[in-house]
Amino acid sequence: MDLPQFPSLPLTVTDQLGRRVEIPFPPQRIVSLVPSQTELLFDLGVGKRVVGLTKFCIYPPEARQAATIIGGTKNFDFDKITALKPDLIIGNKEENYQAGIEQLAAKYPVWLSDISDLPQALDMIRRVGFITGAKNKAEQVAAEISNSFAALVAPEPAVSAAYFVWRRPYIAAASSTFIDDMLRRAGFRNVFAHLGRYPEITPEQLAAATPNRILLSSEPYPFKDKHLAEFKELCPTATIQLVDGELFSWYGSRLRLSAAYFQTLRAACEPK
């Protein structure tokens, strides 16, 4: 069973950056600075304790009805956060901005995730479950995700692909990113894996890379059907596909949907 609600006691934990954080346990007033981790908190059954979230925290829809929107992931409204009197703030090294995190950490317990692959995502889920008093539920969620990916068979050879997250300039997801790990598990070979995390890609670079598939993410740039021809002109032999960016980049409980989605997406690449 997950822990019942008792008066909070101090607990020192370590986040994924190796920072030691003292929190009241279990925390009662949580501010979440990352959409995928907000959804996770609700799926762990502690959503009623989430008092603040970002404008990008769209899941579950009811989260925004009760909690206060404290700005974006990279521009916090510190006055709103102060008014909420949080006893735990949960963020992420990449999605949030260092200056803002440092300002918050001077006043509140701030626990940060740092995720670039599936094992780190599962570790985050388990740790967040532990620090919020929902250890058993977190283990169930992590096990469901782990089992779904274990059953995901990526046929050989992998299909060469480029995954774009931005337009004007074109920006791709490359090495050491969570998306790159998801691409590999989905059966794709990232043609820009040799480059830094989110490199700007010129049209000439894309044409020279000759990917078999060009995957256009739904976020952070909202690629639409109208952009398909633009990429087809650059790579006439490639198949251009719009993909669900949440299922490639959200590293919380939404991962329960990712493996099945990848299986369907990969099957669409197979010759008929």
Secondary structure, DSSP 8 states (H G I E B T S, - for coil): --------EEEEEE-TTS-EEEEEES-SSEEE-SHHHHHHHHHTT-GGGEEEE-TT--SSTTHHHHSEE-B-SSSB-HHHHHHH--SEEEEETTTS-HHHHHHHHTTS-EEEE--SSHHHHHHHHHHHHHHTT-HHHHHHHHHHHHHHHHT----SS-EEEEEEEETTTTEE--TTSHHHHHHHHTTEEETTTTS-SS-B--HHHHHHH--SEEEEESSSS---GGGHHHHHHH-TTSEEEEE-HHHHH--SGGGGGHHHHHHHHHHTTS--
